[in-house]
Amino acid sequence: MIKVAVVGVNHIGKIHCQAYMRRQDTVLAAVCDLMPERAEAAGKLHGVPYYTDLRVLLAKEDVDVVIVATAGAEKGSHHFAPVMIAVEAGKDVFVEKPISNNIEEARTMVAASRERGVRLACNLNHRFTPAAYKAKELVSSGKLGTLLFLNMRLTIRNPQEDTEWLHMRALHPHSIDVMRYFAGDIRRVQSFMTKAPGRESWSTVSVNVEFASGAVGHLTGSYDMSMRHPIEYCEVAGNEGRLVVDNVYESMTYYPHNSDELTVVRNPLFGGMNGFDDTFEQRIDCFIEELKAGVLPERITASGADALAAQEVIEAAIRSHQLGGAPVTVQS
């Protein structure tokens, strides 16, 4: 039985608590939140001890893994302190995305987890779908041949204007992670950004990328689109074939170059995901199964290192925009 503590029990933290309460192989051992009334409400709801100080929680409770579901500026500024406390205590950690909105803090978190030899995973849930697994299988087995290009689109409606970089830092860890999942490390970026009418932040972006493999790609992202339409599209192409993953989980289509026969697999045949929220469950399933299997920290799926790599791309894209669209090399 894996004993879990959840830090930050607002919105996403509540979902985490419910997920670990439902599972047969995990137990919610304690909750923690800086707001006493929020910590108390979650603790009483689930019948577990509640705290406002993670250090005290870890000193008093038997915990295997710490879930950091805090938020903050750009959805990530409150992650650093609890992650570092848990890592220093030798606990495995699962952190919400972005790993941090501060790149130096993100680098420190990943370095500390490596030094302590603990697992650090991130909730990069968009690739945790049967559609993405099937697409990855086709890429890995060489069905596309040598990869040539990848086109990614991730668009939702979010009227928030916390900072001018909220859209890039809060949303696009997902899109960059999906791009890296299929095509590997990104070497250089070139970006252009615009603001929708009435907005103060850079709410729509266009990012060109060069992968380390030599393949090229593109990301279109926006906080200005309707939620009534598909939010995500990913096209991966090589010299032997092309595939499309449509709307995260709904379908995967494979187009071999030398045949008129397509392979189309739609969601019900994948196992019947009920909607986007199921990506959250699939991601948690993977994390818990890897903990149970004793997967080494450096082999954790959607690891802290993966999350850091995505943030490095984002920071390079921001820098490119600041330089008027000049290409910027991504720090590795």
C-alpha positions in Angstrom: 0.0 0.0 0.0 1.4 3.4 -1.0 0.8 6.1 1.5 0.2 9.5 0.0 0.2 13.1 1.3 -1.4 15.8 -0.8 -0.1 19.4 -0.5 -2.5 22.0 -1.7 -6.1 20.9 -1.5 -7.9 23.4 -3.6 -9.4 22.5 -7.1 -6.7 20.0 -8.5 -5.7 18.9 -5.0 -9.3 17.8 -4.3 -9.1 15.7 -7.5 -5.9 14.1 -6.2 -7.4 13.3 -2.8 -10.4 11.6 -4.4 -8.2 9.6 -6.8 -6.0 8.2 -4.0 -9.0 7.5 -1.8 -10.6 5.5 -4.6 -7.6 3.3 -5.4 -7.1 -0.1 -3.8 -3.3 0.2 -3.8 -3.0 3.7 -2.2 -4.1 5.3 1.0 -4.5 9.1 1.6 -2.4 9.5 4.7 -2.6 13.2 5.3 -3.3 16.6 3.6 -1.6 19.9 3.9 -2.5 23.5 2.9 -1.2 26.9 4.0 -4.9 28.0 4.5 -6.0 26.4 7.8 -9.7 26.3 6.9 -8.9 24.5 3.6 -6.6 22.0 5.2 -9.2 21.3 8.0 -12.0 20.9 5.5 -10.1 18.4 3.4 -8.9 16.5 6.4 -12.3 16.1 7.9 -13.9 15.3 4.5 -11.5 12.3 4.0 -11.0 11.4 7.7 -7.2 12.0 7.6 -4.8 14.2 9.6 -4.4 17.7 8.3 -1.6 20.2 8.5 -0.5 23.7 7.5 3.2 22.9 7.6 4.6 20.1 5.4 7.7 19.6 7.6 5.5 18.9 10.6 3.4 16.5 8.5 6.4 14.6 7.4 7.8 14.4 10.9 4.5 13.0 12.3 3.0 10.9 9.4 4.3 7.8 7.6 4.3 8.9 4.0 5.8 7.3 0.8 5.0 10.0 -1.7 4.1 13.7 -1.7 1.7 15.1 -4.2 2.3 18.9 -4.8 -0.9 20.3 -6.1 -0.3 23.9 -5.2 -0.6 26.7 -7.8 0.5 30.4 -7.5 1.5 32.8 -10.2 1.5 31.3 -13.7 0.1 28.1 -12.0 3.5 27.2 -10.7 5.2 29.6 -8.3 4.1 27.8 -5.1 5.6 24.4 -6.2 9.2 25.0 -5.2 9.1 25.0 -1.4 7.0 21.9 -0.9 8.8 19.9 -3.6 12.2 20.8 -2.0 11.0 19.9 1.5 9.7 16.5 0.3 12.8 15.8 -1.7 15.1 16.7 1.2 13.1 14.3 3.4 13.8 11.5 0.8 10.2 11.3 -0.4 9.1 10.6 -4.0 7.2 13.6 -5.4 4.5 14.1 -8.0 4.1 17.8 -8.9 1.5 19.6 -10.9 2.5 21.4 -14.1 4.3 23.6 -14.7 7.1 22.2 -12.6 7.8 25.9 -11.8 7.2 29.1 -13.6 10.8 30.1 -12.5 13.3 28.2 -14.6 16.1 28.4 -11.9 13.8 26.9 -9.4 12.8 24.1 -11.8 16.5 23.3 -12.4 17.1 23.2 -8.7 14.2 20.8 -8.1 15.4 18.4 -10.7 19.0 18.6 -9.6 18.0 18.0 -5.9 15.9 15.0 -6.8 18.8 13.4 -8.7 21.2 14.1 -5.8 18.8 12.5 -3.3 17.9 9.6 -5.6 14.1 10.2 -5.3 11.5 10.0 -8.0 10.2 13.3 -9.3 7.2 13.1 -11.7 5.0 15.8 -13.2 1.4 15.8 -14.2 2.0 16.1 -18.0 -1.3 14.2 -18.6 -2.0 15.0 -22.3 0.2 12.2 -23.5 -1.5 9.6 -21.2 -4.1 8.4 -23.6 -4.5 5.2 -25.6 -4.4 7.3 -28.8 -1.0 8.7 -27.9 0.3 5.3 -26.9 -0.7 3.8 -30.3 0.9 6.8 -32.1 4.1 6.4 -30.1 4.2 2.7 -30.9 4.0 3.5 -34.6 6.8 6.1 -34.3 9.0 3.8 -32.2 8.5 0.8 -34.6 9.6 2.9 -37.6 6.3 3.0 -39.3 6.8 6.6 -40.1 10.4 6.2 -41.2 12.7 9.1 -40.5 10.8 11.9 -38.8 10.6 15.0 -40.9 8.0 17.3 -39.2 5.6 17.7 -36.4 2.7 20.1 -36.1 1.0 20.8 -32.8 -2.0 22.9 -31.8 -3.3 23.5 -28.3 -6.1 26.1 -27.9 -8.5 26.7 -25.1 -10.4 29.7 -23.7 -8.8 31.2 -20.6 -9.6 34.9 -19.8 -7.0 35.1 -17.0 -4.4 37.9 -17.3 -2.1 37.2 -14.3 1.1 38.0 -16.2 2.0 38.6 -19.8 3.6 35.1 -20.0 0.8 33.1 -18.3 -0.3 31.4 -21.5 3.1 30.2 -22.4 4.2 29.1 -18.9 1.0 27.6 -17.7 -0.5 25.9 -20.7 2.3 24.9 -23.0 4.2 22.5 -20.8 1.5 20.1 -22.1 2.0 20.8 -25.8 5.8 20.9 -25.6 5.8 17.6 -23.7 3.6 15.9 -26.4 6.0 17.2 -29.1 9.0 15.8 -27.2 7.2 12.5 -26.6 6.9 11.9 -30.3 10.0 13.6 -31.7 12.6 14.0 -29.0 14.6 16.9 -27.7 14.1 20.4 -29.1 17.3 22.2 -30.1 16.2 25.7 -31.3 13.0 27.8 -31.3 11.7 30.9 -33.0 8.5 32.5 -31.8 6.0 35.2 -32.5 3.2 36.2 -30.2 0.1 38.4 -30.3 -2.6 39.7 -28.0 -6.3 39.3 -28.7 -8.4 42.5 -28.6 -8.6 43.7 -25.0 -5.9 41.5 -23.6 -2.8 42.5 -21.8 -1.0 39.1 -22.1 0.5 37.3 -25.1 -2.5 35.1 -25.5 -1.8 33.5 -28.9 1.5 32.2 -30.1 3.3 30.7 -33.0 6.5 28.8 -32.3 8.8 27.2 -34.9 11.0 24.4 -33.5 14.1 22.4 -34.7 14.4 19.0 -33.0 17.8 17.6 -32.1 17.2 14.9 -34.7 17.0 17.5 -37.5 13.2 17.2 -37.8 11.3 20.5 -37.8 8.0 21.4 -36.2 5.5 24.0 -35.3 3.3 24.9 -32.3 0.2 27.1 -32.5 -1.2 27.9 -29.1 -4.0 30.2 -27.9 -6.0 31.2 -24.8 -8.6 32.8 -27.0 -10.5 29.9 -28.5 -13.9 28.4 -27.7 -14.0 25.3 -25.5 -16.8 23.9 -27.6 -14.4 22.7 -30.3 -11.4 20.3 -30.3 -8.6 21.7 -28.1 -5.6 19.7 -29.4 -4.3 18.3 -32.6 -0.9 16.7 -33.3 0.5 15.6 -36.7 3.7 13.6 -36.9 5.2 12.9 -40.3 8.2 11.0 -41.7 9.4 9.8 -45.0 7.4 6.5 -44.7 4.1 7.7 -43.2 2.2 10.2 -41.3 -0.2 10.1 -38.3 -2.7 12.4 -36.6 -3.8 12.3 -33.0 -7.0 14.3 -32.8 -8.4 16.1 -29.7 -6.0 14.4 -27.3 -7.9 11.1 -27.0 -10.6 10.9 -29.6 -8.9 9.2 -32.5 -5.5 8.3 -34.1 -5.2 8.0 -37.9 -2.1 6.5 -39.6 -1.4 7.3 -43.3 1.3 5.1 -44.8 2.8 6.8 -47.8 2.9 3.7 -50.0 -0.7 2.5 -49.5 -4.2 3.8 -49.9 -5.3 1.9 -46.7 -5.5 4.0 -43.6 -5.5 2.8 -40.0 -8.1 4.7 -38.0 -8.8 3.8 -34.4 -11.4 5.8 -32.5 -11.9 6.3 -28.8 -14.4 3.5 -28.0 -12.0 1.0 -29.4 -9.2 2.3 -27.2 -11.1 1.3 -24.1 -13.7 3.9 -23.9 -12.3 7.1 -22.3 -15.3 9.1 -21.1 -13.6 12.4 -21.8 -10.6 14.6 -21.2 -10.7 14.2 -17.4 -9.8 10.5 -17.9 -6.3 11.6 -18.9 -5.8 12.5 -15.2 -6.7 9.0 -14.1 -4.5 7.5 -16.7 -1.5 9.6 -15.7 -2.0 8.7 -12.0 -2.3 5.0 -12.9 1.0 5.1 -14.7 2.7 6.9 -11.7 1.4 4.5 -9.1 2.3 1.4 -11.2 5.8 2.7 -11.7 6.1 3.2 -7.9 4.9 -0.3 -7.2 7.3 -1.7 -9.8 10.2 0.2 -8.3 11.1 2.0 -11.5 14.3 3.9 -11.1 14.1 7.6 -10.7 15.8 8.3 -14.0 13.2 6.1 -15.8 10.0 7.6 -14.4 7.6 8.5 -17.2 6.9 12.3 -17.6 9.6 13.0 -15.0 10.7 16.2 -13.5 13.5 16.2 -16.1 10.9 16.0 -18.8 8.9 18.9 -17.2 12.1 20.9 -17.0 13.0 20.3 -20.6 9.6 21.6 -21.6 10.1 24.7 -19.5 13.5 25.3 -21.1 11.8 25.3 -24.5 9.1 27.8 -23.2 11.7 30.1 -21.8 13.6 30.0 -25.1 10.4 30.8 -26.9 9.8 33.8 -24.7 13.3 35.0 -25.3 12.9 34.6 -29.0 9.8 36.8 -28.9 11.6 39.4 -26.9 14.3 39.4 -29.6 11.8 40.1 -32.3 11.6 36.5 -33.5 15.3 35.7 -33.6 16.1 31.9 -33.2 17.2 30.9 -29.7 19.0 27.8 -28.7 17.3 25.8 -26.0 19.4 25.1 -22.9 20.0 21.4 -22.3 
